[in-house]
Amino acid sequence: MSLLIGSTTIGLILALLALGIFISFRIFDFPDITAEGSFTFGAATAASLIVAGVNPLLASLVAFMAGMAAGAVTGIIHTKFRINPLLAGILVMTALYSVNLHVMGKSNMPILNETTVFSWVESLSDTVSGIGNKTTIIGWEVVTKDLWLLLFCFLAIVSFSLILWWFFKTNIGTAMRATGDNDQMIRALGVNTKAMIIIGIALSNGFIALAGAMLAQYQGFADVQMGIGMMVWGLASVIIGEAIINDNSVGFVIVGAVLGSVLFRLLVAIALRWGLNPNDLKIITALFVFIALILPGLLKDKKKLTFKRNVHA
């Protein structure tokens, strides 16, 4: 049960990553590899500020803004200099590796003994429920503190999801969605599509950097390598969510991304518990995303073939 709760908590934290990938990949069809650099950038920024004694909430906000700045650079390189989206992301991601090392001053920065958002929640848990208190759930003993952390992450991701849903209902959010659907049409209506792309990619990387900041605070450290493979992880979450919730409306897609993140994390935890070699985790993740990407097309082709056979019969 502790494994289930811990995996769900991390899944909720990484749901911020899934929401960021959803914005760039689904709204704009923008393969933004910047995510792997901005995730670490958010973690490095938050950890460095927390070690310096800055309020954890303010450090997380600065991490969000740092991610937005990284995303804006990618958007500017793509729109102003007409560089391929993938190449623009690779350029910024590569630069961020050095930036992250300069921000932290080293490759790994521990913050276990520092005050973080999660240490606040743990202190509140000790005050309300008592130090070391345990609760029984379906016959399993669970540390109450873990339940408080889970509840906090759940409320946080619900809040961010509602804010994102509201944003996409505003004029700017609607213009961003229209830019992704048909940029020529929305340009004819007088909308600056380049600005929409820059804002969208910035917002995407802001969420991704915030995910990195929160994960660093939860795990107690920031590492320069922690962003590797995170884009694929976010893609897997979005794809799983779309399979679970077969609805293209913004609200349901956002819910699907969150559910996909949690479910994917649970699947990984179960696989590791059953003996999967941790060294094979990235290969399994990539293979899963590949299957999830081609499966809808295969099913569609199968339906067409069955339909043709029925017609000729």
PAZAPA-4460 file (N, C-alpha, C; in steps of 0.05 Angstrom, whole numbers, plus 32768, in hexadecimal, padded with zeros to 4 digits):
% residues 313
    n_x    n_y    n_z   ca_x   ca_y   ca_z    c_x    c_y    c_z   seq   type   mol
   8010   7FE8   8000   8000   8000   8000   8011   8019   8000     1      M     A
   8028   8018   800E   803A   802F   800F   8045   8034   7FF3     2      S     A
   804B   801E   7FE4   8055   8021   7FC9   8040   802E   7FB7     3      L     A
   8027   8026   7FBB   8010   8031   7FAB   800D   804F   7FB1     4      L     A
   800E   8056   7FCA   800A   8072   7FD1   8021   8084   7FC7     5      I     A
   803A   807A   7FCB   8051   8089   7FC2   8052   808C   7FA4     6      G     A
   804B   8077   7F95   804A   8078   7F78   8035   808B   7F6E     7      S     A
   801E   808B   7F7B   8008   809D   7F74   8010   80BA   7F79     8      T     A
   801E   80BF   7F8F   8027   80DA   7F95   803A   80E4   7F80     9      T     A
   804D   80D4   7F78   8060   80DC   7F63   8052   80DF   7F48    10      I     A
   803E   80CD   7F43   802E   80D0   7F2B   8020   80EA   7F29    11      G     A
   8015   80F3   7F40   8007   810D   7F41   801B   8124   7F3C    12      L     A
   8033   8122   7F47   8047   8137   7F43   804F   8138   7F25    13      I     A
   8053   8121   7F1A   805B   8120   7EFD   8043   8125   7EEB    14      L     A
   802B   8128   7EF6   8014   8130   7EE6   8018   814C   7EDB    15      A     A
   8027   815D   7EEA   802F   8177   7EE1   803F   8175   7EC7    16      L     A
   8051   8162   7EC7   8061   815C   7EAF   804F   8154   7E98    17      L     A
   803C   8143   7E9D   8029   813A   7E89   8019   8151   7E7E    18      A     A
   8010   8163   7E8F   8001   817A   7E86   8012   818C   7E74    19      L     A
   802C   818F   7E7B   803E   819F   7E6A   8042   8192   7E4E    20      G     A
   8046   8178   7E4E   8049   8169   7E35   802F   816B   7E24    21      I     A
   8018   816A   7E32   7FFF   816C   7E24   7FFC   8186   7E15    22      F     A
   8005   819C   7E22   8003   81B6   7E15   8014   81B7   7DFC    23      I     A
   802D   81AF   7DFE   803F   81B1   7DE7   8039   819C   7DD1    24      S     A
   8034   8184   7DDA   8031   816E   7DC6   8015   816C   7DBA    25      F     A
   8001   8170   7DCA   7FE5   816D   7DC1   7FD9   8188   7DB7    26      R     A
   7FDE   819D   7DC5   7FD3   81B7   7DBD   7FE1   81C2   7DA4    27      I     A
   7FFB   81C1   7DA4   800B   81CD   7D8E   8018   81B9   7D7C    28      F     A
   8017   81A0   7D82   8025   818B   7D73   8042   8192   7D70    29      D     A
   804E   819A   7D87   8069   81A4   7D89   807A   8190   7D98    30      F     A
   808B   8181   7D8B   809C   816E   7D99   80B2   817C   7DA9    31      P     A
   80AC   8184   7DC1   80BE   8196   7DD0   80D0   8186   7DE3    32      D     A
   80E8   8181   7DD9   80FB   8172   7DE9   8107   8183   7E00    33      I     A
   8100   819D   7E00   8109   81AF   7E16   8101   81A4   7E31    34      T     A
   80EB   8194   7E31   80E0   8189   7E4A   80F6   817B   7E5B    35      A     A
   8108   816D   7E4E   811C   815F   7E5E   8130   8171   7E6B    36      E     A
   8133   8189   7E60   8145   819D   7E6D   8136   81AE   7E81    37      G     A
   811D   81B6   7E7A   810E   81C7   7E8C   8105   81B9   7EA5    38      S     A
   8100   819E   7EA3   80F9   818F   7EBB   8110   8191   7ED0    39      F     A
   8128   818D   7EC7   813F   818F   7ED9   8144   81AC   7EE1    40      T     A
   813F   81BE   7ECF   8142   81DB   7ED5   8130   81E3   7EEC    41      F     A
   8117   81DA   7EEC   8105   81E0   7F02   810F   81D4   7F1C    42      G     A
   8118   81BB   7F1B   8122   81AE   7F33   813B   81BC   7F3E    43      A     A
   814D   81C3   7F2C   8166   81D1   7F34   8161   81EC   7F3F    44      A     A
   814E   81FB   7F33   8148   8216   7F3C   813B   8215   7F58    45      T     A
   8127   8203   7F5B   811A   8202   7F75   812D   81F8   7F8B    46      A     A
   813D   81E4   7F85   8150   81D9   7F99   8164   81EE   7FA2    47      A     A
   816F   81FD   7F8E   8183   8212   7F95   8177   8228   7FA6    48      S     A
   815F   8230   7F9F   8152   8245   7FAF   814B   823C   7FCB    49      L     A
   8142   8223   7FCD   813A   8218   7FE7   8153   8216   7FF9    50      I     A
   8169   820D   7FEE   8182   820B   7FFD   818B   8227   8006    51      V     A
   8185   823B   7FF5   818C   8257   7FFC   8179   8263   8011    52      A     A
   8165   8254   8019   8153   825E   802D   8139   826B   8023    53      G     A
   8134   8269   8009   811C   8275   7FFE   8103   8264   8004    54      V     A
   80ED   8271   8008   80D3   8263   800D   80CE   824E   7FF7    55      N     A
   80C7   8235   7FFF   80C3   8220   7FEB   80AE   8227   7FD6    56      P     A
   8099   8234   7FDE   8084   823B   7FCA   808F   824F   7FB6    57      L     A
   809E   8263   7FC0   80AA   8277   7FAE   80BE   826A   7F9C    58      L     A
   80CE   8257   7FA7   80E1   8248   7F97   80D4   8239   7F81    59      A     A
   80BD   822D   7F87   80AE   821E   7F73   80A3   8230   7F5D    60      S     A
   809A   8248   7F65   808F   825B   7F52   80A6   8265   7F40    61      L     A
   80BD   826A   7F4B   80D4   8272   7F3B   80DC   825C   7F27    62      V     A
   80DA   8243   7F30   80E0   822C   7F1F   80CD   822B   7F08    63      A     A
   80B3   8231   7F0D   809F   8232   7EF8   80A6   8247   7EE4    64      F     A
   80AE   825F   7EED   80B5   8275   7EDC   80CE   826F   7ECC    65      M     A
   80E1   8261   7ED9   80FA   8259   7ECB   80F4   8246   7EB4    66      A     A
   80E1   8233   7EB9   80D9   8221   7EA4   80CB   8230   7E8D    67      G     A
   80BB   8244   7E94   80AE   8254   7E7F   80C2   8263   7E6E    68      M     A
   80D7   826D   7E7B   80EC   827B   7E6C   80FA   8268   7E59    69      A     A
   80FF   8250   7E62   810C   823C   7E50   80FA   8235   7E38    70      A     A
   80E0   8232   7E3E   80CD   822C   7E29   80CA   8243   7E15    71      G     A
   80CB   825B   7E20   80C9   8273   7E0F   80E0   8275   7DFC    72      A     A
   80F8   826E   7E05   8110   826E   7DF4   810D   825B   7DDD    73      V     A
   8102   8243   7DE4   80FD   822F   7DCF   80E9   8239   7DBB    74      T     A
   80D4   8245   7DC4   80BF   8250   7DB3   80CA   8266   7DA1    75      G     A
   80DB   8277   7DAC   80E7   828D   7D9D   80FA   8283   7D87    76      I     A
   810A   826F   7D8F   811D   8264   7D7B   810D   8257   7D64    77      I     A
   80F7   824A   7D6B   80E7   823E   7D56   80D8   8252   7D44    78      H     A
   80CB   8266   7D51   80BA   8278   7D41   80CA   828F   7D34    79      T     A
   80DD   829A   7D42   80EC   82B1   7D38   8102   82AA   7D25    80      K     A
   810F   8293   7D2A   8126   828B   7D1A   811F   8273   7D07    81      F     A
   8105   826B   7D08   80FB   8256   7CF6   810B   823C   7CF8    82      R     A
   8112   8234   7D10   8120   821B   7D14   810C   8206   7D1C    83      I     A
   8111   81EE   7D11   80FF   81D7   7D16   80F9   81D4   7D34    84      N     A
   80E0   81CF   7D3C   80D9   81CD   7D59   80EB   81B9   7D68    85      P     A
   80F0   81A2   7D5C   8100   818E   7D6A   811D   8198   7D6E    86      L     A
   8128   81A5   7D5A   8143   81AF   7D5C   8145   81C6   7D70    87      L     A
   8130   81D7   7D70   812F   81ED   7D84   812F   81E2   7DA0    88      A     A
   811F   81CE   7DA5   811E   81C1   7DBF   8138   81B5   7DC7    89      G     A
   8145   81A8   7DB4   815F   819B   7DBA   8174   81B0   7DC1    90      I     A
   8174   81C6   7DB3   8187   81DC   7DB9   8183   81E6   7DD5    91      L     A
   816B   81EC   7DDD   8166   81F7   7DF8   816B   81E1   7E0D    92      V     A
   8163   81C8   7E08   8168   81B3   7E1B   8186   81AF   7E20    93      M     A
   8196   81B0   7E0A   81B3   81AD   7E0D   81BF   81C4   7E1D    94      T     A
   81B6   81DD   7E18   81C0   81F4   7E27   81B8   81F2   7E44    95      A     A
   81A0   81E8   7E4A   8196   81E6   7E65   81A7   81D3   7E77    96      L     A
   81B4   81C0   7E6A   81C5   81AE   7E7A   81DB   81BD   7E88    97      Y     A
   81E8   81CF   7E7A   81FD   81E0   7E86   81F0   81F4   7E99    98      S     A
   81D9   81FF   7E92   81CC   8212   7EA3   81C5   8205   7EBE    99      V     A
   81BB   81ED   7EBD   81B4   81DF   7ED6   81CC   81DA   7EE8   100      N     A
   81E3   81D3   7EDB   81FB   81CF   7EEB   8204   81E9   7EF8   101      L     A
   8201   81FF   7EEA   8208   8219   7EF5   81F5   8221   7F0C   102      H     A
   81DB   821B   7F08   81C7   8222   7F1D   81CC   8213   7F37   103      V     A
   81D2   81F9   7F35   81D7   81E9   7F4D   81F4   81EA   7F57   104      M     A
   8206   81F0   7F44   8222   81F0   7F4B   822F   81D5   7F4D   105      G     A
   821E   81C0   7F49   8228   81A4   7F49   8212   8193   7F3C   106      K     A
   8218   817A   7F38   8205   8168   7F2A   81EE   815F   7F3A   107      S     A
   81F1   815F   7F55   81DB   8156   7F67   81DA   8168   7F7F   108      N     A
   81C1   8170   7F86   81BE   8182   7F9D   81A9   8176   7FB0   109      M     A
   81B1   816C   7FC7   819E   8161   7FDB   818F   8177   7FEA   110      P     A
   8175   8173   7FEF   8166   8186   7FFE   8155   8178   8014   111      I     A
   815F   8160   801C   8150   8151   8030   814D   815F   804A   112      L     A
   8161   816F   8052   8160   817D   806C   8156   8199   806A   113      N     A
   814C   81A0   8052   8141   81BB   804E   8123   81BC   8051   114      E     A
   8118   81D3   8055   80FB   81D6   8057   80EF   81D7   803A   115      T     A
   80DD   81C5   8035   80D0   81C4   801A   80B2   81C4   801E   116      T     A
   80A4   81C5   8008   8086   81C4   8009   807D   81AB   8017   117      V     A
   808B   8195   8011   8082   817B   801C   808A   8178   8039   118      F     A
   809F   8185   8042   80A5   8185   805F   8090   8195   806E   119      S     A
   8084   81A9   8062   806E   81B7   806E   8056   81A5   8072   120      W     A
   8050   8195   805D   803A   8183   805F   803F   816D   8074   121      V     A
   8058   8164   8075   805F   8150   808A   805C   815B   80A6   122      E     A
   8064   8174   80A9   8061   8181   80C4   8044   8184   80CB   123      S     A
   8033   818B   80B8   8016   818E   80BC   800B   8173   80C4   124      L     A
   8014   815E   80B6   800B   8143   80BD   8012   813B   80D9   125      S     A
   802B   8141   80E1   8033   813B   80FD   8023   814A   8111   126      D     A
   801C   8163   810B   800C   8173   811D   7FF0   8169   8120   127      T     A
   7FE4   8162   810A   7FC7   815A   810A   7FC4   813C   8113   128      V     A
   7FD5   812B   8107   7FD1   810E   810B   7FE4   8102   811F   129      S     A
   7FFA   8110   8126   800E   8105   8138   8026   80FA   8129   130      G     A
   803D   80FC   8136   8056   80F3   812A   8055   80D4   8128   131      I     A
   805B   80CA   810F   805D   80AD   810B   8042   809F   810B   132      G     A
   802C   80AE   810A   8012   80A1   810B   800D   8091   80F1   133      N     A
   7FFF   807A   80F5   7FF8   8069   80DE   7FDA   8064   80DC   134      K     A
   7FD1   8060   80C4   7FB5   805B   80BE   7FB2   8041   80B0   135      T     A
   7F9C   8033   80B6   7F97   801A   80A8   7F83   801E   8091   136      T     A
   7F8B   8016   8079   7F7B   8018   8061   7F78   7FFC   8055   137      I     A
   7F60   7FF2   8054   7F5B   7FD7   8048   7F6E   7FC2   8054   138      I     A
   7F73   7FC4   806D   7F84   7FB0   807A   7FA1   7FB6   8079   139      G     A
   7FA9   7FCC   806C   7FC5   7FD3   8069   7FCB   7FEB   807B   140      W     A
   7FE2   7FE9   8089   7FEB   8000   8099   7FFA   8014   8088   141      E     A
   7FF2   802D   8089   7FFE   8042   8079   8006   8059   808B   142      V     A
   801D   8064   8087   8026   807C   8096   8014   8093   808E   143      V     A
   8008   80A0   80A2   7FF5   80B6   809D   8002   80CC   808E   144      T     A
   801B   80D1   8093   802A   80E6   8085   8029   80E2   8067   145      K     A
   802B   80C9   805E   802A   80C4   8041   800F   80CB   8035   146      D     A
   7FF9   80C7   8045   7FDF   80CE   803B   7FDC   80EC   8039   147      L     A
   7FE8   80FB   804B   7FE7   8118   804A   7FF5   8122   8031   148      W     A
   800C   8116   802B   801B   811E   8013   800B   8118   7FFA   149      L     A
   7FFE   8101   7FFA   7FED   80F9   7FE3   7FD6   810D   7FE0   150      L     A
   7FC9   8114   7FF6   7FB3   8127   7FF5   7FBC   8142   7FEB   151      L     A
   7FD3   814B   7FF4   7FDD   8165   7FEB   7FE2   8165   7FCD   152      F     A
   7FEF   8150   7FC3   7FF5   814E   7FA6   7FDC   814D   7F96   153      C     A
   7FC8   813F   7FA0   7FAE   813C   7F92   7FA0   8158   7F90   154      F     A
   7F9F   8166   7FA6   7F93   8181   7FA6   7FA2   8194   7F94   155      L     A
   7FBC   8192   7F95   7FCD   81A4   7F84   7FC8   819F   7F67   156      A     A
   7FC8   8185   7F5E   7FC4   817F   7F42   7FA8   8186   7F39   157      I     A
   7F94   8182   7F4A   7F79   818A   7F43   7F77   81A8   7F3F   158      V     A
   7F85   81B7   7F50   7F85   81D4   7F4D   7F92   81DD   7F33   159      S     A
   7FA9   81D2   7F2D   7FB7   81D9   7F14   7FA7   81D0   7EFC   160      F     A
   7F9A   81BA   7EFD   7F8A   81B0   7EE7   7F72   81C3   7EE2   161      S     A
   7F66   81CC   7EF7   7F4F   81DF   7EF4   7F59   81FA   7EE9   162      L     A
   7F70   8203   7EF2   7F7B   821C   7EE8   7F81   821A   7ECA   163      I     A
   7F8D   8203   7EC2   7F94   81FE   7EA6   7F7A   81FC   7E95   164      L     A
   7F66   81EF   7E9F   7F4C   81EC   7E91   7F40   8208   7E8D   165      W     A
   7F41   8218   7EA3   7F36   8233   7EA1   7F45   8244   7E8D   166      W     A
   7F60   8241   7E8D   7F71   8251   7E7B   7F6A   824B   7E5E   167      F     A
   7F65   8231   7E57   7F5F   822A   7E3B   7F43   8232   7E33   168      F     A
   7F34   823C   7E46   7F19   8247   7E3F   7F1A   8266   7E3B   169      K     A
   7F31   8272   7E42   7F34   828F   7E3E   7F3A   8295   7E21   170      T     A
   7F3A   82AF   7E1A   7F40   82B6   7DFE   7F5C   82AE   7DF5   171      N     A
   7F6F   82B2   7E07   7F8B   82AA   7E00   7F8D   828B   7DFD   172      I     A
   7F80   827D   7E10   7F81   8260   7E0F   7F73   8255   7DF6   173      G     A
   7F5D   8261   7DEF   7F4E   8259   7DD7   7F5F   825E   7DBE   174      T     A
   7F6D   8275   7DBE   7F7E   827C   7DA7   7F95   8269   7DA4   175      A     A
   7FA0   8260   7DBB   7FB5   824C   7DBB   7FAC   8232   7DAF   176      M     A
   7F94   8229   7DB8   7F89   8210   7DAE   7F83   8212   7D90   177      R     A
   7F79   8229   7D87   7F73   822D   7D6B   7F8D   822E   7D5A   178      A     A
   7FA2   8239   7D66   7FBC   8239   7D58   7FC6   821D   7D53   179      T     A
   7FC2   820C   7D67   7FCA   81F0   7D63   7FB9   81E1   7D4F   180      G     A
   7F9F   81E8   7D4E   7F8D   81DA   7D3C   7F90   81E4   7D1F   181      D     A
   7F90   81FE   7D1B   7F92   8209   7D00   7F9E   8225   7D01   182      N     A
   7FB9   8226   7CFF   7FC7   8240   7D03   7FC0   8254   7CEC   183      D     A
   7FBB   824A   7CD4   7FB5   825C   7CBE   7F9A   826B   7CC3   184      Q     A
   7F87   825C   7CCC   7F6C   8267   7CD1   7F6E   827C   7CE7   185      M     A
   7F7B   8275   7CFD   7F7C   8288   7D14   7F8D   82A0   7D0E   186      I     A
   7FA1   829C   7CFC   7FB2   82B3   7CF3   7FA1   82C6   7CE2   187      R     A
   7F8F   82BB   7CD3   7F7E   82CC   7CC2   7F6B   82DD   7CD3   188      A     A
   7F66   82D4   7CEC   7F55   82E3   7CFE   7F64   82F8   7D0E   189      L     A
   7F7E   82FB   7D08   7F8E   8310   7D15   7F9D   8307   7D2E   190      G     A
   7F9F   82ED   7D33   7FAD   82E3   7D4B   7FCA   82DF   7D44   191      V     A
   7FDC   82E8   7D55   7FF9   82E4   7D51   8000   82C7   7D5A   192      N     A
   8001   82B5   7D46   8005   8299   7D4C   8021   8294   7D58   193      T     A
   8035   82A4   7D50   8050   82A0   7D5B   8050   82A6   7D79   194      K     A
   8042   82BB   7D81   8040   82C1   7D9D   8031   82AB   7DAC   195      A     A
   801C   82A0   7DA0   800E   828A   7DAD   801F   8271   7DB1   196      M     A
   8030   826C   7D9E   8042   8255   7DA0   8056   8259   7DB7   197      I     A
   8061   8271   7DB7   8075   8278   7DCC   8069   8276   7DE8   198      I     A
   8051   8282   7DEB   8043   8280   7E05   803D   8264   7E0C   199      I     A
   8033   8254   7DF9   802B   8239   7DFE   8043   8227   7E07   200      G     A
   8059   8229   7DF8   8071   821A   7DFF   807C   8223   7E1A   201      I     A
   807B   823C   7E1F   8084   8247   7E39   8073   823B   7E50   202      A     A
   8059   823C   7E4C   8047   8231   7E61   804C   8213   7E64   203      L     A
   8050   8205   7E4F   8055   81E8   7E50   806E   81E2   7E61   204      S     A
   8083   81F1   7E5C   809C   81EC   7E6B   809B   81F6   7E87   205      N     A
   8089   820A   7E8C   8084   8213   7EA7   8079   81FC   7EB8   206      G     A
   8065   81EE   7EAE   805A   81D7   7EBC   806F   81C1   7EC0   207      F     A
   807F   81BC   7EAB   8093   81A7   7EAC   80A8   81AE   7EC2   208      I     A
   80B1   81C7   7EC2   80C4   81D0   7ED6   80B9   81CE   7EF2   209      A     A
   809F   81D5   7EF5   8092   81D3   7F0F   8091   81B6   7F19   210      L     A
   808D   81A3   7F06   808D   8187   7F0D   80A8   817F   7F17   211      A     A
   80BE   8189   7F0A   80D9   8183   7F13   80DE   818E   7F2F   212      G     A
   80D4   81A7   7F33   80D8   81B3   7F4E   80CA   81A4   7F64   213      A     A
   80B2   819B   7F5E   80A3   818C   7F72   80AE   8170   7F77   214      M     A
   80B8   8163   7F62   80C4   8149   7F65   80DE   814B   7F75   215      L     A
   80ED   815F   7F70   8106   8163   7F7F   8100   8167   7F9D   216      A     A
   80EB   8176   7FA3   80E4   817A   7FBF   80D9   8161   7FCC   217      Q     A
   80CB   8151   7FBC   80C0   8138   7FC7   80D6   8123   7FCB   218      Y     A
   80E9   8121   7FB8   80FE   810D   7FBB   8116   8116   7FCC   219      Q     A
   8118   8130   7FCF   812D   813B   7FE0   8147   8141   7FD2   220      G     A
   8147   8143   7FB8   8160   814A   7FAA   8158   8153   7F8D   221      F     A
   816B   8161   7F81   816A   8168   7F64   8183   815D   7F57   222      A     A
   8180   8151   7F40   8196   8145   7F32   8196   814E   7F15   223      D     A
   81AE   8153   7F0A   81AF   815E   7EEF   81A5   814A   7EDA   224      V     A
   81A3   8130   7EE1   819A   811C   7ECF   817D   8115   7ED2   225      Q     A
   816F   8121   7EE4   8154   8118   7EEB   813F   811E   7ED5   226      M     A
   8146   812E   7EC1   8133   8134   7EAC   8134   8121   7E94   227      G     A
   8148   810F   7E94   814B   80FD   7E7D   8133   80EA   7E7A   228      I     A
   8127   80E9   7E63   8111   80D8   7E5E   80F6   80E3   7E66   229      G     A
   80F5   80FB   7E71   80DC   8106   7E7C   80C8   810C   7E66   230      M     A
   80D2   8113   7E4E   80BF   8119   7E38   80B0   8100   7E31   231      M     A
   80BE   80E9   7E2F   80B1   80D0   7E29   809D   80C8   7E3F   232      V     A
   80A5   80CD   7E58   8094   80C8   7E6E   807A   80D8   7E6C   233      W     A
   807D   80F2   7E66   8065   8102   7E63   8054   80FA   7E4C   234      G     A
   8060   80F2   7E36   8051   80E8   7E1F   8041   80CF   7E26   235      L     A
   804E   80BD   7E34   8041   80A4   7E3D   8028   80AB   7E4E   236      A     A
   802B   80BE   7E5F   8014   80C6   7E70   7FFD   80D1   7E60   237      S     A
   8004   80E2   7E4D   7FEF   80EF   7E3C   7FE1   80D9   7E2B   238      V     A
   7FF1   80C7   7E20   7FE5   80B2   7E0E   7FD4   809F   7E1E   239      I     A
   7FDC   8098   7E36   7FCC   8086   7E48   7FB2   8095   7E4F   240      I     A
   7FB4   80AE   7E55   7F9C   80BE   7E5C   7F88   80BF   7E45   241      G     A
   7F92   80C2   7E2D   7F80   80C3   7E16   7F73   80A8   7E11   242      E     A
   7F81   8093   7E18   7F75   8078   7E15   7F60   8073   7E2A   243      A     A
   7F64   807E   7E42   7F51   807A   7E58   7F38   808B   7E53   244      I     A
   7F3C   80A4   7E4C   7F25   80B7   7E48   7F23   80BE   7E2A   245      I     A
   7F11   80B2   7E1D   7F0E   80B6   7E00   7EFC   80CE   7DFA   246      N     A
   7F07   80E6   7E01   7EF9   80FF   7DFE   7F0D   8115   7DF8   247      D     A
   7F09   8124   7DE3   7F1C   8138   7DDA   7F18   8154   7DE7   248      N     A
   7F04   8157   7DF8   7EFF   8171   7E04   7F16   8177   7E18   249      S     A
   7F1C   8191   7E1B   7F34   8199   7E2B   7F33   818D   7E47   250      V     A
   7F1C   8190   7E54   7F1A   8187   7E70   7F20   8169   7E73   251      G     A
   7F15   8159   7E62   7F19   813C   7E63   7F35   8134   7E5C   252      F     A
   7F41   8143   7E49   7F5D   813D   7E41   7F70   8143   7E58   253      V     A
   7F6B   8159   7E67   7F7B   8160   7E7E   7F78   814A   7E94   254      I     A
   7F60   8142   7E99   7F5B   812C   7EAD   7F69   8113   7EA4   255      V     A
   7F68   810D   7E8A   7F75   80F5   7E7F   7F93   80F6   7E83   256      G     A
   7F9F   810D   7E7F   7FBC   8110   7E82   7FC4   810A   7E9F   257      A     A
   7FB4   8114   7EB2   7FBA   8110   7ECF   7FB7   80F2   7ED5   258      V     A
   7FA1   80E6   7ECD   7F9C   80CA   7ED2   7FB2   80B9   7EC5   259      L     A
   7FBA   80C0   7EAD   7FCE   80B1   7E9E   7FE9   80B2   7EAD   260      G     A
   7FF0   80C9   7EB9   8008   80CC   7EC8   8008   80BA   7EE0   261      S     A
   7FF2   80BA   7EEF   7FF0   80A9   7F07   7FF1   808C   7F00   262      V     A
   7FE2   8084   7EEB   7FE1   8068   7EE3   7FFC   805E   7ED9   263      L     A
   8009   806F   7ECA   8023   8067   7EBF   8037   8063   7ED5   264      F     A
   8037   8075   7EE9   8049   8072   7F00   8043   8059   7F10   265      R     A
   8029   8052   7F13   8022   803A   7F21   802B   8021   7F11   266      L     A
   8029   8022   7EF7   8032   800B   7EE6   8050   8007   7EE9   267      L     A
   805F   801D   7EEA   807C   801C   7EED   8083   8010   7F08   268      V     A
   8075   801A   7F1D   807A   8010   7F38   8075   7FF2   7F3B   269      A     A
   805F   7FE9   7F2F   8057   7FCD   7F30   806C   7FBC   7F21   270      I     A
   8075   7FC6   7F09   8089   7FB8   7EFA   80A3   7FB5   7F09   271      A     A
   80AB   7FCB   7F17   80C4   7FCA   7F27   80C1   7FB7   7F3E   272      L     A
   80A9   7FB7   7F4A   80A3   7FA5   7F61   80A4   7F87   7F58   273      R     A
   809D   7F82   7F3F   809C   7F67   7F35   80B8   7F5E   7F2A   274      W     A
   80CC   7F6F   7F2C   80E7   7F67   7F25   80F2   7F73   7F0C   275      G     A
   80E5   7F87   7F01   80F0   7F94   7EE9   810B   7FA2   7EF0   276      L     A
   811F   7F9D   7EDF   8139   7FA9   7EE3   8136   7FC8   7EDF   277      N     A
   813D   7FD8   7EF3   813A   7FF5   7EF0   8149   8000   7ED7   278      P     A
   815F   7FF2   7ECF   816E   7FFB   7EB8   815D   7FF9   7E9E   279      N     A
   8149   7FE8   7E9E   8138   7FE4   7E87   811F   7FF6   7E86   280      D     A
   811D   8007   7E9A   8104   8017   7E9C   8100   802A   7E85   281      L     A
   8115   8037   7E7C   8113   804A   7E65   810C   803B   7E4B   282      K     A
   8117   8023   7E47   8111   8014   7E2F   80F4   800C   7E2F   283      I     A
   80EA   8002   7E46   80CE   7FFA   7E49   80BC   8012   7E44   284      I     A
   80C3   8029   7E4F   80B3   8041   7E4C   80B1   8049   7E2E   285      T     A
   80C8   8049   7E21   80C9   8051   7E04   80B9   803D   7DF4   286      A     A
   80BB   8023   7DFA   80AC   800F   7DEB   808E   8012   7DEF   287      L     A
   8087   8018   7E08   806A   801C   7E0E   805F   8034   7DFE   288      F     A
   806E   804A   7DFE   8065   8062   7DEF   8062   805C   7DD1   289      V     A
   8076   804D   7DC7   8075   8045   7DAA   805C   8036   7DA4   290      F     A
   8056   8022   7DB5   803E   8011   7DB1   8025   8022   7DB3   291      I     A
   8024   8034   7DC7   800C   8045   7DCB   8008   8058   7DB3   292      A     A
   801E   8061   7DA6   801C   8073   7D90   8012   8065   7D77   293      L     A
   801A   804C   7D72   8012   803F   7D59   7FF9   802F   7D5C   294      I     A
   7FF1   8029   7D75   7FD9   8018   7D79   7FC0   8024   7D6D   295      L     A
   7FBA   803E   7D72   7FA1   804A   7D67   7FA0   8047   7D48   296      P     A
   7FB7   804B   7D3A   7FB7   8048   7D1D   7FB2   802C   7D15   297      G     A
   7FBE   8018   7D23   7FBA   7FFC   7D1D   7F9D   7FF4   7D20   298      L     A
   7F90   7FFE   7D36   7F74   7FF7   7D3B   7F62   8004   7D26   299      L     A
   7F6A   801D   7D1D   7F5A   802A   7D09   7F5C   801B   7CEE   300      K     A
   7F74   8012   7CE7   7F77   8003   7CCE   7F68   7FE9   7CCF   301      D     A
   7F68   7FDC   7CE7   7F5A   7FC3   7CEA   7F3C   7FC7   7CE6   302      K     A
   7F31   7FDD   7CF1   7F15   7FE3   7CEE   7F0E   7FE8   7CD0   303      K     A
   7F20   7FF7   7CC2   7F1B   7FFC   7CA6   7F1B   7FE2   7C96   304      K     A
   7F2E   7FCF   7C9C   7F30   7FB6   7C8E   7F17   7FA5   7C93   305      L     A
   7F0E   7FA5   7CAC   7EF6   7F96   7CB3   7EDE   7FA1   7CA5   306      T     A
   7EDC   7FBC   7CA3   7EC6   7FC9   7C96   7EC5   7FC1   7C78   307      F     A
   7EDD   7FC2   7C6B   7EDF   7FBC   7C4E   7ED6   7F9E   7C49   308      K     A
   7EDE   7F8D   7C5B   7ED7   7F70   7C58   7EB9   7F6D   7C5A   309      R     A
   7EAD   7F7B   7C6D   7E90   7F79   7C71   7E81   7F84   7C59   310      N     A
   7E8C   7F9A   7C4D   7E7F   7FA6   7C36   7E80   7F93   7C1E   311      V     A
   7E98   7F87   7C19   7E9B   7F75   7C03   7E8C   7F5B   7C07   312      H     A
   7E88   7F53   7C20   7E79   7F3B   7C26   7E5B   7F3F   7C20   313      A     A
***
